[in-house]
Amino acid sequence: MSRLWIWIIVSTVLTCHATWATEEIPTAASERLSLLTRELLHSAKDPEFLEWLRRTRRRIHENPELAFEEYETSQLVRSELESLRIEYTWPVAKTGIVGSVGSGAQPWFGLRADMDALPIQELVEWEHKSKTDGKMHACGHDVHTTMLLGAAKLLKQRSDQLKGTVKLVFQPGEEGYAGAYHMLEEGALDNFQGIFGLHVAPELPTGTIGSRPGPMLAGSARFVAVINGQGGHAAIPHAARDPVLAASFAILALQQIVSRETDPLEARVLSLGFIEAGQAWNVIPGTVRFGGSFRSMTTEGLLYLQQRIREIIEMQAAVHQCTATVDFFEGKVRPYPATVNDKKMYEHAKGAGASLLGKQNVYLIPMWMGAEDFSFYAQKMPAAFFMIGTKNKTLEPVKSLHSPYLVIDEDVLPIGAALHAAVAISFLDDHAVETQ
């Protein structure tokens, strides 16, 4: 997930506790869910089970792999599934895996974890530090994969009682490469009735979760622009066609798309991430290259931003007697749509979380402009995406995701495993009740 979960969310989250419907869950259903979550959490916190979770997470953390290169991680997952006698389909989207627990019959409910790491050098000195220079699980995908393996183990222990089938989706390439889209394109998630996903949140306390119904995370896309002029000596700029000047005007104009063309009640962001030009202080370069990302909570918003980015850059280049090309990586790097939680699925997962952790530990969080490719699943089926806290005050100072200093409280592992299993089992139980 791209630079997800920053400090501003913490202050908002802690004052935005979940709002609960006035209509209570029927007593019998409430008692069943309470008993289920207690059993699952007790099983997940068993010392032997907990040690297995920690050992698994650390093995994955030591060997981070980038998008669509998750060969060793995929092998580890398959080995664990085989040891649990869980059938699976592989390869999906090159390194992905989809396991199946239960009767094989409908309904099919998905639980998803992403497996890829980031091109970041880990700077945390500990026994299980990344063994690969320049690569690190700085977004917690090692934790996500481990929690889903833990859920697989819990579900397998109860497979005879499942009223349908739980699909375990181990996905590659979340970090900018739309692995979820490719999993869907290969038909690996056809006929699912719903899906649930978790993402670690270092700023939320361990033992808490948070989400919201409807739009939660933004859609995101990127661009690179090249403005070509005519280089020359800095002493005679009139003999050149200065692309630096053209790029400067273009960059300033781009910032006005949101401030002057967007309804202030509609969330959009355009941010420039880099600019490259010449190297000499007395030479006007012939070319300037710059780029960034743009985000919106709607598809229409993304399309509008893309249109205006192209128009502004090309027009500003022309005004300064230069030419410009703008690349949106169409057909190469797929834009991410907004992550929109299905309201009914959100309420279902929230109920399971409240039963597991207590209502006071389930937060209603604000929308944020980070992006996640779980959004592709949410376009195809009822989906709910939740954040799960990993903050422990006794550990190192809290660092945000995508930080080389990220430290995760491993006490989250049994909680996430139990929550995954509880959401899936109760979904199948509810569906069975609805169809009787």
LODO-673660 format. One record per residue (C-alpha): residue in three letters; y, z, x; residue number from 1. Coordinates in steps of 0.25 Angstrom, whole numbers, plus 5000, padded with zeros to 4 digits. Layout:
<rs>
  fidren     Y     Z     X  kolkol
     ala     Y     Z     X     NUM
...
</rs>
This chain:
<rs>
  fidren     Y     Z     X  kolkol
     met  5000  5000  5000       1
     ser  5013  4996  5006       2
     arg  5021  5008  5011       3
     leu  5017  5015  4998       4
     trp  5022  5029  4995       5
     ile  5035  5034  5001       6
     trp  5042  5047  5001       7
     ile  5051  5044  4989       8
     ile  5039  5044  4980       9
     val  5036  5059  4983      10
     ser  5048  5065  4977      11
     thr  5047  5056  4964      12
     val  5032  5059  4963      13
     leu  5033  5074  4964      14
     thr  5043  5074  4952      15
     cys  5035  5063  4944      16
     his  5022  5070  4940      17
     ala  5013  5063  4931      18
     thr  5017  5063  4916      19
     trp  5005  5065  4907      20
     ala  5002  5060  4893      21
     thr  5003  5070  4882      22
     glu  4990  5066  4877      23
     glu  4979  5074  4884      24
     ile  4966  5068  4888      25
     pro  4954  5072  4879      26
     thr  4948  5085  4883      27
     ala  4934  5080  4886      28
     ala  4940  5068  4894      29
     ser  4949  5077  4902      30
     glu  4937  5087  4905      31
     arg  4928  5075  4909      32
     leu  4939  5070  4919      33
     ser  4942  5084  4924      34
     leu  4927  5086  4927      35
     leu  4926  5073  4933      36
     thr  4938  5074  4943      37
     arg  4934  5088  4947      38
     glu  4920  5083  4950      39
     leu  4925  5071  4958      40
     leu  4935  5079  4966      41
     his  4925  5090  4969      42
     ser  4915  5080  4974      43
     ala  4926  5073  4982      44
     lys  4930  5086  4989      45
     asp  4916  5089  4993      46
     pro  4917  5092  5008      47
     glu  4907  5081  5012      48
     phe  4913  5071  5002      49
     leu  4927  5075  5008      50
     glu  4922  5073  5022      51
     trp  4917  5060  5019      52
     leu  4930  5055  5013      53
     arg  4938  5060  5025      54
     arg  4928  5053  5035      55
     thr  4929  5040  5027      56
     arg  4944  5040  5027      57
     arg  4945  5043  5042      58
     arg  4935  5032  5045      59
     ile  4944  5022  5037      60
     his  4957  5027  5043      61
     glu  4952  5026  5057      62
     asn  4949  5011  5055      63
     pro  4960  5005  5047      64
     glu  4960  4990  5044      65
     leu  4970  4981  5038      66
     ala  4970  4973  5026      67
     phe  4957  4964  5024      68
     glu  4952  4970  5037      69
     glu  4946  4982  5031      70
     tyr  4932  4978  5037      71
     glu  4928  4992  5042      72
     thr  4934  4999  5030      73
     ser  4926  4990  5021      74
     gln  4913  4993  5028      75
     leu  4916  5008  5028      76
     val  4918  5007  5013      77
     arg  4906  4999  5011      78
     ser  4897  5008  5019      79
     glu  4902  5020  5011      80
     leu  4899  5013  4997      81
     glu  4885  5009  5002      82
     ser  4882  5023  5006      83
     leu  4886  5027  4992      84
     arg  4878  5016  4986      85
     ile  4890  5009  4980      86
     glu  4889  4994  4978      87
     tyr  4901  4986  4982      88
     thr  4906  4972  4983      89
     trp  4911  4967  4997      90
     pro  4919  4960  5003      91
     val  4930  4959  4993      92
     ala  4944  4954  4998      93
     lys  4938  4953  5012      94
     thr  4935  4968  5014      95
     gly  4936  4975  5000      96
     ile  4925  4982  4993      97
     val  4922  4985  4978      98
     gly  4911  4995  4976      99
     ser  4905  4999  4962     100
     val  4901  5012  4957     101
     gly  4895  5014  4943     102
     ser  4886  5007  4933     103
     gly  4892  4993  4937     104
     ala  4896  4991  4922     105
     gln  4910  4991  4916     106
     pro  4920  4997  4917     107
     trp  4924  4994  4931     108
     phe  4935  5003  4937     109
     gly  4941  5001  4951     110
     leu  4945  5011  4962     111
     arg  4953  5005  4973     112
     ala  4955  5008  4988     113
     asp  4962  5000  4998     114
     met  4956  4999  5013     115
     asp  4966  4993  5022     116
     ala  4975  4999  5032     117
     leu  4989  4996  5038     118
     pro  4994  4990  5051     119
     ile  5000  5003  5056     120
     gln  4997  5012  5068     121
     glu  4992  5025  5064     122
     leu  5001  5036  5071     123
     val  4993  5048  5065     124
     glu  4985  5055  5076     125
     trp  4972  5060  5070     126
     glu  4957  5059  5073     127
     his  4956  5047  5063     128
     lys  4968  5039  5067     129
     ser  4966  5024  5065     130
     lys  4958  5018  5076     131
     thr  4965  5004  5075     132
     asp  4979  5002  5081     133
     gly  4989  4997  5071     134
     lys  4981  5000  5059     135
     met  4981  5012  5050     136
     his  4977  5017  5036     137
     ala  4992  5021  5033     138
     cys  4991  5018  5018     139
     gly  4979  5027  5015     140
     his  4969  5016  5012     141
     asp  4959  5023  5020     142
     val  4961  5035  5010     143
     his  4960  5025  4998     144
     thr  4947  5019  5003     145
     thr  4941  5033  5006     146
     met  4945  5039  4992     147
     leu  4938  5027  4986     148
     leu  4926  5029  4994     149
     gly  4926  5043  4989     150
     ala  4927  5039  4975     151
     ala  4915  5030  4977     152
     lys  4907  5041  4981     153
     leu  4911  5050  4970     154
     leu  4909  5039  4960     155
     lys  4895  5035  4966     156
     gln  4891  5050  4963     157
     arg  4894  5048  4949     158
     ser  4890  5033  4947     159
     asp  4880  5036  4936     160
     gln  4891  5042  4928     161
     leu  4901  5030  4929     162
     lys  4903  5023  4916     163
     gly  4906  5010  4923     164
     thr  4909  5006  4937     165
     val  4919  5010  4947     166
     lys  4923  4999  4957     167
     leu  4928  5004  4971     168
     val  4938  4994  4976     169
     phe  4940  4995  4992     170
     gln  4951  4985  4994     171
     pro  4957  4978  5007     172
     gly  4971  4974  5010     173
     glu  4980  4982  5001     174
     glu  4991  4983  5012     175
     gly  4999  4970  5009     176
     tyr  4987  4961  5007     177
     ala  4983  4962  4992     178
     gly  4969  4966  4994     179
     ala  4968  4970  4980     180
     tyr  4972  4956  4975     181
     his  4961  4950  4984     182
     met  4951  4960  4978     183
     leu  4955  4956  4964     184
     glu  4954  4941  4968     185
     glu  4940  4942  4972     186
     gly  4936  4948  4959     187
     ala  4932  4962  4965     188
     leu  4939  4969  4953     189
     asp  4936  4960  4942     190
     asn  4933  4968  4929     191
     phe  4938  4981  4933     192
     gln  4944  4989  4922     193
     gly  4953  4997  4930     194
     ile  4956  5002  4945     195
     phe  4962  5014  4952     196
     gly  4968  5015  4965     197
     leu  4974  5027  4974     198
     his  4984  5027  4986     199
     val  4987  5038  4995     200
     ala  5001  5044  4994     201
     pro  5005  5053  5006     202
     glu  5017  5059  4999     203
     leu  5009  5064  4987     204
     pro  5001  5077  4989     205
     thr  4986  5076  4991     206
     gly  4980  5079  4977     207
     thr  4990  5071  4969     208
     ile  4991  5057  4964     209
     gly  5002  5049  4958     210
     ser  5004  5036  4950     211
     arg  5011  5030  4938     212
     pro  5008  5021  4927     213
     gly  5013  5006  4927     214
     pro  5020  5001  4939     215
     met  5018  5010  4952     216
     leu  5020  5001  4964     217
     ala  5028  4988  4967     218
     gly  5023  4974  4968     219
     ser  5026  4969  4983     220
     ala  5028  4956  4990     221
     arg  5033  4952  5004     222
     phe  5041  4941  5010     223
     val  5045  4935  5023     224
     ala  5058  4926  5025     225
     val  5061  4917  5036     226
     ile  5076  4912  5038     227
     asn  5077  4900  5047     228
     gly  5091  4897  5053     229
     gln  5096  4891  5066     230
     gly  5096  4900  5078     231
     gly  5107  4901  5088     232
     his  5116  4909  5098     233
     ala  5122  4921  5092     234
     ala  5136  4916  5098     235
     ile  5136  4904  5089     236
     pro  5130  4908  5076     237
     his  5137  4896  5069     238
     ala  5127  4887  5076     239
     ala  5116  4894  5071     240
     arg  5110  4897  5057     241
     asp  5108  4912  5057     242
     pro  5095  4916  5049     243
     val  5099  4931  5052     244
     leu  5111  4930  5044     245
     ala  5103  4923  5033     246
     ala  5092  4933  5033     247
     ser  5102  4945  5033     248
     phe  5109  4939  5020     249
     ala  5095  4937  5014     250
     ile  5091  4951  5017     251
     leu  5103  4957  5011     252
     ala  5102  4948  4999     253
     leu  5087  4952  4997     254
     gln  5091  4966  4995     255
     gln  5100  4963  4983     256
     ile  5088  4957  4975     257
     val  5084  4972  4971     258
     ser  5098  4978  4971     259
     arg  5105  4967  4963     260
     glu  5094  4958  4956     261
     thr  5084  4969  4952     262
     asp  5085  4978  4940     263
     pro  5087  4992  4946     264
     leu  5076  4997  4936     265
     glu  5066  4987  4942     266
     ala  5059  4991  4955     267
     arg  5060  4980  4966     268
     val  5061  4981  4981     269
     leu  5064  4971  4992     270
     ser  5063  4976  5007     271
     leu  5064  4968  5020     272
     gly  5055  4973  5030     273
     phe  5058  4964  5042     274
     ile  5067  4954  5048     275
     glu  5065  4946  5061     276
     ala  5075  4937  5068     277
     gly  5079  4934  5083     278
     gln  5077  4942  5095     279
     ala  5090  4939  5103     280
     trp  5104  4946  5100     281
     asn  5112  4933  5103     282
     val  5103  4923  5096     283
     ile  5103  4919  5081     284
     pro  5088  4917  5077     285
     gly  5083  4905  5070     286
     thr  5074  4913  5060     287
     val  5074  4926  5053     288
     arg  5062  4932  5047     289
     phe  5062  4944  5037     290
     gly  5053  4949  5026     291
     gly  5050  4961  5017     292
     ser  5044  4965  5004     293
     phe  5048  4965  4989     294
     arg  5043  4974  4978     295
     ser  5044  4975  4963     296
     met  5037  4982  4952     297
     thr  5035  4969  4944     298
     thr  5029  4955  4948     299
     glu  5042  4949  4942     300
     gly  5050  4958  4952     301
     leu  5042  4953  4963     302
     leu  5044  4938  4959     303
     tyr  5059  4940  4958     304
     leu  5060  4946  4971     305
     gln  5052  4935  4978     306
     gln  5061  4925  4971     307
     arg  5074  4931  4975     308
     ile  5069  4934  4990     309
     arg  5066  4919  4992     310
     glu  5079  4915  4986     311
     ile  5088  4924  4993     312
     ile  5082  4922  5007     313
     glu  5082  4907  5005     314
     met  5096  4906  5000     315
     gln  5102  4916  5010     316
     ala  5096  4907  5021     317
     ala  5102  4895  5015     318
     val  5116  4901  5014     319
     his  5115  4904  5029     320
     gln  5110  4889  5032     321
     cys  5096  4894  5035     322
     thr  5082  4892  5028     323
     ala  5072  4902  5024     324
     thr  5058  4904  5020     325
     val  5052  4916  5012     326
     asp  5037  4919  5012     327
     phe  5032  4928  5001     328
     phe  5017  4927  5007     329
     glu  5013  4921  4994     330
     gly  4998  4918  4995     331
     lys  4997  4927  5008     332
     val  5001  4941  5004     333
     arg  5000  4944  4990     334
     pro  5012  4952  4983     335
     tyr  5007  4965  4977     336
     pro  5010  4967  4962     337
     ala  5016  4980  4957     338
     thr  5005  4991  4955     339
     val  5005  4994  4940     340
     asn  4996  5005  4935     341
     asp  4990  5003  4922     342
     lys  4994  5015  4913     343
     lys  4981  5018  4907     344
     met  4974  5018  4921     345
     tyr  4985  5026  4927     346
     glu  4983  5037  4916     347
     his  4968  5037  4918     348
     ala  4970  5039  4933     349
     lys  4981  5049  4931     350
     gly  4971  5057  4922     351
     ala  4960  5057  4932     352
     gly  4970  5061  4943     353
     ala  4976  5072  4935     354
     ser  4962  5077  4932     355
     leu  4958  5077  4947     356
     leu  4971  5083  4953     357
     gly  4979  5089  4941     358
     lys  4990  5083  4933     359
     gln  5000  5089  4942     360
     asn  4995  5081  4954     361
     val  4996  5067  4947     362
     tyr  5010  5061  4949     363
     leu  5018  5050  4942     364
     ile  5024  5043  4954     365
     pro  5035  5033  4954     366
     met  5034  5018  4956     367
     trp  5035  5014  4970     368
     met  5038  5000  4977     369
     gly  5026  5001  4986     370
     ala  5015  4991  4983     371
     glu  5000  4991  4982     372
     asp  4990  4980  4979     373
     phe  4982  4989  4969     374
     ser  4992  4982  4960     375
     phe  4983  4970  4960     376
     tyr  4973  4978  4953     377
     ala  4983  4983  4943     378
     gln  4986  4969  4939     379
     lys  4971  4966  4936     380
     met  4967  4979  4929     381
     pro  4971  4993  4924     382
     ala  4974  5001  4937     383
     ala  4980  5014  4942     384
     phe  4985  5017  4956     385
     phe  4988  5031  4961     386
     met  4993  5038  4973     387
     ile  4986  5049  4979     388
     gly  4992  5060  4987     389
     thr  4989  5063  5002     390
     lys  5000  5072  5006     391
     asn  4995  5085  5012     392
     lys  5007  5094  5018     393
     thr  4997  5100  5028     394
     leu  4996  5086  5035     395
     glu  5005  5078  5043     396
     pro  5019  5075  5037     397
     val  5017  5065  5026     398
     lys  5019  5050  5030     399
     ser  5020  5038  5020     400
     leu  5009  5027  5018     401
     his  5010  5016  5029     402
     ser  5014  5027  5039     403
     pro  5007  5028  5053     404
     tyr  5008  5043  5051     405
     leu  5001  5043  5037     406
     val  4991  5055  5035     407
     ile  4983  5056  5023     408
     asp  4977  5070  5018     409
     glu  4962  5067  5016     410
     asp  4961  5077  5005     411
     val  4965  5065  4996     412
     leu  4952  5058  4999     413
     pro  4943  5066  4989     414
     ile  4955  5067  4979     415
     gly  4956  5051  4979     416
     ala  4941  5049  4978     417
     ala  4940  5059  4966     418
     leu  4952  5052  4959     419
     his  4946  5038  4961     420
     ala  4933  5042  4955     421
     ala  4939  5050  4944     422
     val  4948  5039  4939     423
     ala  4936  5029  4940     424
     ile  4926  5038  4933     425
     ser  4936  5042  4922     426
     phe  4940  5028  4920     427
     leu  4925  5024  4917     428
     asp  4923  5036  4908     429
     asp  4936  5033  4900     430
     his  4932  5018  4899     431
     ala  4918  5022  4894     432
     val  4924  5031  4883     433
     glu  4934  5020  4879     434
     thr  4922  5010  4877     435
     gln  4913  5019  4869     436
</rs>
